[in-house]
Amino acid sequence: MWIYVIAILTGLCFAALLYAFNKKQHYGKVLTAMLFILRSVTVALLVLILFNPYFKSKVSEVEPATIIIAQDNSASLVMTKDSTFYKDGYPLSVDTLIERLENDFTVDKYLFGNEIKELDTIDFQDYHTDISEMLNYIKKSYYKKNVGAVILLSDGICNKSYVPEQNIESYPFPIYTVTLGDTTNYPDFYIKDVFYNKTTPANSVFPLRLVANANNCRGETMRIELMVDNVSVDVVELPVNSNRFSHTFDFNIDSEEEGVKQIDIRIKTIENETVTANNGKRIFVEVVDKQYKVLFYAKSPHPDLGSLKNTLGDNFEIETIFFDDEIPDLRNYDVLLLHQIPYAGMHNYNTLKSRLNENKEIPVFYIVGESTDFESFNDLQKSMKINRGAVNGVLDVKPYYNPNFGLFNVDDDVEKFVGEFPPLALPHSEFSLKANHDIFLQMNIRDVLTQYPLLCFCTDSDGRKNAYLLGTGVWRWKFNDFYKHKDNDNFEELFTKSVKYLLTEKDKELVVNYEEDYLNNEPILFTADLKNPSQELTNEPDLRMRIINKHSKDVFEYDFMKKDMSYYLNINGLPEGVYDFTAKAEFGEKTYLENGSFSVTNVGAEAQDIVANSQRMKLLSSLTGGMNFQVNELNKLADAVENDERITSILREETNYKDLINLKSIFFIVLSLVSIEWILRKMFGTY
């Protein structure tokens, strides 16, 4: 306010000196008053421009209520007797509901299943249902927006992530639920889970664990047959003594010869069982002549070691030594993992250093923690230097994915969910990377996304590949992954691919990127890079792919497409099984080859449980202040939403602040005032 007072007083003073107290000027009273006002305003505006105050303006806008429709697109809805209705009549009913609501509200429509996307066509093709992810997406995307209600149309069956009713009481929007599907409890045998190792050594016995469930089958007998390569090897029968029955079966299977074994598990169908797709499961186990061996060396037992051993044990042979155990000959191992090694006072440090100097080709995976002695650590390896920070204590560091990482591909889910993992414990420290490095995960420190590495890879001057994980507590990552997704796929892929990268050959000229496991309902994607003898990327030669089913010996051949300086290939329709591939390019007189293997798994998650969970749908609505309806009550649902007094438009008022100097009009005003004053004085003889 004082700025305006100063500006006005300054303008008045200047005008008074020029017109009120200047006896030489004779304009007459009217003209003098006009000139006085013009000069006062001009000077006042110039003073204001000099101080450059800001102006506040308010803009009001009416925001109508938004209704969010979340439609379940899972295949379980067309596996019941009402499948014809859901394929043909139901989508029309949803369109009618949307058209009616759009008369009064803004309607945003989503489809959820394998992924969340805008609702276009309801085809019930997805094999995963994650209601929790859908509700969390809405909660984050519509934060502080005028959401009147969420309309959730689903059968309530969840086969991914955690159950949605957890912590739903604090959900910010009322949820109106529509129970879809069949709520009839038919007799049903189904395979819930199969636990097994995807690879196993030859001439051994490998375990297989089966979890089989039965609903409404009291008094029946569950008969399970296990077949290996189409030969029956075991049959188990068990009486069912309740209508909610579950039992775990353990089998031991011989793996004599190298190759791929096809294992079929089948529960015999009973009378009145309407869904039989969930009675069988086919898996493939690769019997290998040699497994890569990984040596874990740790200061002491730690839950990290158990989590990593459990995860890597499917693909690698693991041995563990502790403290002052004798360090074996490293030539017998393919990877060395050091957990908080070296530590202060380590008696066999010199032996470890000598073993590493003798075996410079063995890659090392370092996990740094509170017990790591940084002075010895810096002496043991050449790629990273760490010093204690100025502050004693432990820092909580959370991971986030580095989008520029390119050593190997990871699934989109890993990139998405790695940021949700709990923090690791790392001593306050200062570190620097001395060799060429690639950062996989970076540090999130107190919600600040830094460029510091949390998990990175380096190749030192001796050509040794090293991996560095800065922090302990990865066992929490594994627990968190299972809690949220009912499996450890993200955790397993993160560490399995990290270790497998350490085993790859250095500086390969042809590199093919791919996933090791695909579902039969998703495209199989490959990308490839080829370097010429000058180590420059090129896609001049044609690149071909030959794929062989390791069990049936069927052969498939494809040509890569070219894009920019790389190659890509998109395959659909491969049957389930384990496959070997060879990528081949001929450039001049040189032939480039890359080999690998992957598996295709049949998706049956939606077939495991097809009985609509009406209780869950009712609970979601009651805990959030909504209402539950049946699929034939969509008109009643629309009535309830339209009559809900909580759902109203709101008036949003936005305050804007703008500097005076940024107002273009102020300069035209000053120019006009000066011009008018000049013209008047010119006309009456002063100028």
Steps between C-alpha positions, in 0.01 A plus 500: 500500500782742584633466141177645364509789750859586399409481131198730539688754714793503255262556211325785681831666590630488143171634363486776764854617423419519131150641503387622844810701600630595155394865451638511145235261368156645416253235378183588676350305785340217298804426288735529798288248691506261204876528460546464877303176503679361194846568647400366845372173357798462263760549774308276742491219242872539429576473873285188522686349205825575680385317816331226287225389743283199419126498443267234631207375296243231570342267245195296593404179320223251559637143498235233445524176693693218333371144504770239440400167349744211551407193294653157568620345172609161636429172323335344805177683414454298180583163654158454657152414372429873444786541252267584207342787693835648598634476145193647327244673723708630789718750303183665368368536857824671605479738202144592602613566858783724381274698265255568782766611748662728242184712500584630849865417568843473348556126451850350478510136394772240562556134421722294730647151481851436374539879497300817561381679188217720381179311440450435132386144433406250771628163374576305822839389367721577801642232727581708806278699734644763732224707659747655746711643218192648334378668819848632582535637147175693543603624843832640372375631165199685642661646810325828594254466213123509526429128479140422586527122500685199363287235331680164516358228275670168580453146625722582798751225417862609554794292379768766516624736772342530844130490581336839436306517827824561692508863620195582286334688788716806426419502129414859399207422269180295543510177301181376338551133413324282245545127558558320172544131427349186645464474878386135487738268685537205262722203589851584385843343524784732402876532513590802710881506475792294374846560645805366316845589370510590133842340462644198677828303474507173308511168689319637802156514658315831504199590715163628381239640738134525404222688681159365397166640617143377495180702540166336587641151452446349846485122477679484164846359437774719354702295252824657376710352222856609424634438150855554373543508123149352460581207730311465829749489787280553806134498605376633834147478640370692800149521648352851522352562845378861470348738248802735523783252461870553429792261510870511414653209309874438466648300212857398419590460134809337349706711261733255334573638154575851383207666321155643568239304693131566441309452824122479500295512820135409477216480753227259392172674417190411703131513415338848496839673473428780253851647464778256420763735353645540848539124558825472305840662490794448264851607590845451350821429689836522328750234605851637452831323509667788682366782717683823568638504852478807723699532823346713775757632747360697794619627835210326674156352426260766374142493365630652175689177431192285546294717268767504230573129532131418472470722192819404317474132592266433207774582251829463686671261737564695822765441766543717811796562731522731804745695710839328512404190302764380260467674164483232229666509160299756302565317173215268600247787500352728239397796721610617845252693715652687796251613766660770722841358412768609581425595860722650770742248653445242225768234558498347151482827307839439338387156389189648338705767325746239376218276373349791305836598351550141386152488340452837332235361268248416776235772541424631849172629642567729799228576755618790717361546851569626851766235564698567182850633567538770236880519516533129422215523249682773305814287502322184383344634180573773247161626382351685796641702788301551821591709804313553825289814501536787742190378687492166679188292467291318244315652207175360359527485121211400276549385140367648180558373148745678271320534164834535319620156608567281198710196594196271500124528479263459792126461506292817520371384840854506641548859381161594642508331840868526595431849633255351749764280664596582863829682569837332545735580787824672395757673723544871435776498241661672206570295191628534146509267201845468349416277202246504221169432666134441425249592770196272525339643815557844648454633853183664623607674823211650697290527183781677314588315178878513481749389236689286753519129411318246713559204268756537224736298280863572414778336303840569653839537332562124528179427310318368809128571515381629837156580638447729800191512719537782752290400798369197684141391554401358161304232685241775558476547123413134456240515777352822358480352150311195626272709722392725215498260206464151653828396338868594489525547125633858516758420767606182320539671163701786650766277658495207256564730205766689695694179568448370146640825363818441699531164323467638146797532271663842472448727200282272289445632150143366472277549803139378510275635775202294612306376801562150631132433571197597293129437543316346206257794484769766453732583210853361508731795438867495400731793433857470375809713445785414263843664499729499198879442535537871582261453795235717332133408514364381168193321365619472142502115489181299541452335839314170517364305795465121518293371794474133602252355751729294723232240567309459174798602280271726293695769312391861443693752288461879493669809358568800721363840401738797482447824688751784538829313554347199677282195435171388650274195473144448627369141512150383589346157535786281619359205699610446857839342543872565532681633195858542380578772249787597274526849353726519194632783284762489223699816436769474236685178562418495872209321666350631825311262729310537826331213685253490785189337639160605631174343610135559415252426778129444469299750707235347719468744789145605417386138475613415852205668667192610306241538777419869539603642837182689585607552861810690391296725271251576779782569743675745265182703461392493864842605634521799264144631526380357170238241407504154342289397201451194283567499127128535420469812719701753299199735477469494880872575519455806277207616716710466816789699354272774368326530839818491710512845663875469552557505124483867400689750290746716688618856447876518468660841546851546368716791611757626251790733570655705220782757503403850384795511262364194318175681416547619143207738530678712764757619245230602253320689777815693596576572135144624444511728805834653396376545142178673607689733731750582224224569245313730740811696583595516131157631408514773761847618416732354768692262270 
